[in-house]
Structures are given as structure tokens and as C-alpha cells.
């Protein structure tokens, strides 16, 4: 997930994290092309909650992923939901019991392709 922006609303900082999944490749039928394109935004309110999210990511990477990887491979720098087993996701979600809001948009890749022409 990439840090996107901050907003100051009524004196409270809102941190928005943006992530996308899928692609809008040139050929819908080509191998590896996604059928959907998804954008998700996670809103976290307040500096202490932002730090708690970052700490949970670091803790999950250290405790659940880096220990199981071979030393020859470069350490992972972010959590990849599609490539992560459910137990690791569950560990992360249980460690961030914070007030957050999640927004998402999903479109069929074929719709986007029609609009581009």
C-alpha cells in the first residue's frame, strides 16, 4: 500500500493510503491480464493511529514473513494481499484494532478498455 496524502479536517489529521490491483492491459485475452481493476483507499485518523498501522506492518513482516524467507532473497518491504496466506493477513488485521475506513472501487477491465477507444 502506498502512502497517498494527508488531510487536516477540523484539526484532525486524516492519512490516506492508496493501493491498486489488476491492470488495464492492451489485450483483455492475453495471458496474465486481469479481468478487474480495483482501487482501495484506507483512511486512518490521527498520528498515533498512523504510527500503529506502520508498526503493525513492520511487526507482521518481521514476525511472519522475513523469518520464513531464505537469506538469499531480498526482504519483503510491503504486504501483498494476493500473495499472502490467510494466517498472515489475520495476524495483521488482529494487530490493528483501530478506527479506520476503507473505500474501494472495482471495474471490469473490459469497461475501461471500451472507454479508452
Kinemage of the C-alpha trace (Angstrom):
@kinemage 1
@onewidth
@group {chain A} dominant
@subgroup {mainchain}
@vectorlist {calphas} color= white
{ca unk a 1} P 0.000 0.000 0.000
{ca unk a 2} L 1.362 3.398 -0.913
{ca unk a 3} L 1.092 6.488 1.218
{ca unk a 4} L -1.128 8.867 -0.698
{ca unk a 5} L -1.859 12.094 1.156
{ca unk a 6} L -2.865 13.774 4.381
{ca unk a 7} L -5.862 15.963 5.087
{ca unk a 8} L -6.407 18.243 8.059
{ca unk a 9} L -10.132 18.281 8.788
{ca unk a 10} L -11.262 20.214 11.867
{ca unk a 11} L -7.825 19.857 13.436
{ca unk a 12} L -7.637 16.063 12.980
{ca unk a 13} L -5.104 14.624 10.541
{ca unk a 14} L -6.519 12.040 8.141
{ca unk a 15} L -3.955 9.755 6.490
{ca unk a 16} L -4.996 8.120 3.241
{ca unk a 17} L -3.268 5.037 1.880
{ca unk a 18} L -3.933 4.009 -1.722
{ca unk a 19} L -3.436 0.648 -3.383
{ca unk a 20} L -4.440 -0.770 -6.742
{ca unk a 21} L -4.759 -4.282 -8.051
{ca unk a 22} L -5.079 -5.537 -11.592
{ca unk a 23} L -4.219 -3.867 -14.842
{ca unk a 24} L -5.838 -2.409 -17.891
{ca unk a 25} L -3.601 -4.216 -20.359
{ca unk a 26} L -3.952 -3.736 -24.114
{ca unk a 27} L -5.397 -7.172 -24.791
{ca unk a 28} L -8.050 -8.476 -22.453
{ca unk a 29} L -7.477 -12.055 -23.568
{ca unk a 30} L -3.671 -12.011 -23.239
{ca unk a 31} L -2.196 -14.257 -20.519
{ca unk a 32} L -1.872 -12.614 -17.117
{ca unk a 33} L -4.243 -9.741 -17.881
{ca unk a 34} L -6.676 -9.038 -15.051
{ca unk a 35} L -10.415 -9.156 -15.556
{ca unk a 36} L -10.884 -6.384 -12.960
{ca unk a 37} L -9.122 -3.235 -11.848
{ca unk a 38} L -9.532 -2.395 -8.144
{ca unk a 39} L -8.561 0.724 -6.218
{ca unk a 40} L -8.706 0.762 -2.414
{ca unk a 41} L -8.162 3.670 -0.019
{ca unk a 42} L -7.639 3.176 3.710
{ca unk a 43} L -8.335 6.205 5.898
{ca unk a 44} L -6.621 6.428 9.275
{ca unk a 45} L -7.385 9.308 11.636
{ca unk a 46} L -4.713 10.763 13.911
{ca unk a 47} L -0.944 10.490 14.165
{ca unk a 48} L -0.986 7.770 16.832
{ca unk a 49} L -3.197 5.534 14.668
{ca unk a 50} L -0.939 6.135 11.632
{ca unk a 51} L 2.080 5.053 13.682
{ca unk a 52} L 0.195 1.977 14.923
{ca unk a 53} L -0.579 0.916 11.324
{ca unk a 54} L 3.066 1.293 10.311
{ca unk a 55} L 4.204 -0.614 13.392
{ca unk a 56} L 1.760 -3.440 12.615
{ca unk a 57} L 3.106 -3.716 9.057
{ca unk a 58} L 6.717 -3.858 10.291
{ca unk a 59} L 5.812 -6.384 13.001
{ca unk a 60} L 3.939 -8.613 10.552
{ca unk a 61} L 6.789 -8.548 8.032
{ca unk a 62} L 9.357 -9.313 10.735
{ca unk a 63} L 7.413 -11.990 12.622
{ca unk a 64} L 5.500 -13.734 9.849
{ca unk a 65} L 7.336 -13.274 6.561
{ca unk a 66} L 11.026 -12.484 6.938
{ca unk a 67} L 11.716 -15.364 9.276
{ca unk a 68} L 10.425 -17.887 6.733
{ca unk a 69} L 12.270 -16.475 3.714
{ca unk a 70} L 15.647 -17.754 2.640
{ca unk a 71} L 18.615 -15.495 3.332
{ca unk a 72} L 19.427 -15.260 -0.392
{ca unk a 73} L 16.150 -13.464 -1.164
{ca unk a 74} L 15.691 -9.754 -0.597
{ca unk a 75} L 13.396 -8.981 2.350
{ca unk a 76} L 9.819 -8.013 1.538
{ca unk a 77} L 9.080 -4.312 2.019
{ca unk a 78} L 5.271 -4.425 1.862
{ca unk a 79} L 2.405 -6.810 2.460
{ca unk a 80} L 0.955 -8.248 -0.747
{ca unk a 81} L -2.601 -9.389 -0.067
{ca unk a 82} L -2.938 -11.552 -3.170
{ca unk a 83} L 0.294 -13.429 -2.447
{ca unk a 84} L -0.042 -13.724 1.342
{ca unk a 85} L -1.599 -16.693 3.119
{ca unk a 86} L -4.718 -16.073 5.197
{ca unk a 87} L -2.979 -16.690 8.551
{ca unk a 88} L -0.584 -13.783 7.925
{ca unk a 89} L -3.447 -11.474 6.903
{ca unk a 90} L -5.348 -12.485 10.041
{ca unk a 91} L -2.284 -11.744 12.203
{ca unk a 92} L -2.021 -8.262 10.673
{ca unk a 93} L -5.729 -7.425 10.956
{ca unk a 94} L -5.875 -8.520 14.603
{ca unk a 95} L -2.907 -6.276 15.417
{ca unk a 96} L -4.582 -3.101 14.082
{ca unk a 97} L -7.727 -2.812 16.130
{ca unk a 98} L -8.103 0.844 15.194
{ca unk a 99} L -10.847 3.074 13.842
{ca unk a 100} L -10.323 3.019 10.087
{ca unk a 101} L -12.469 3.436 6.996
{ca unk a 102} L -11.984 1.546 3.767
{ca unk a 103} L -13.189 2.733 0.367
{ca unk a 104} L -12.917 0.671 -2.802
{ca unk a 105} L -13.787 0.830 -6.464
{ca unk a 106} L -13.834 -2.176 -8.757
{ca unk a 107} L -14.385 -2.009 -12.504
{ca unk a 108} L -14.333 -4.665 -15.173
{ca unk a 109} L -11.260 -4.203 -17.349
{ca unk a 110} L -13.421 -4.515 -20.468
{ca unk a 111} L -15.387 -1.370 -19.438
{ca unk a 112} L -12.193 0.666 -19.134
{ca unk a 113} L -10.947 -0.635 -22.479
{ca unk a 114} L -14.131 0.466 -24.227
{ca unk a 115} L -13.803 3.965 -22.729
{ca unk a 116} L -10.205 4.341 -23.936
{ca unk a 117} L -11.008 3.959 -27.624
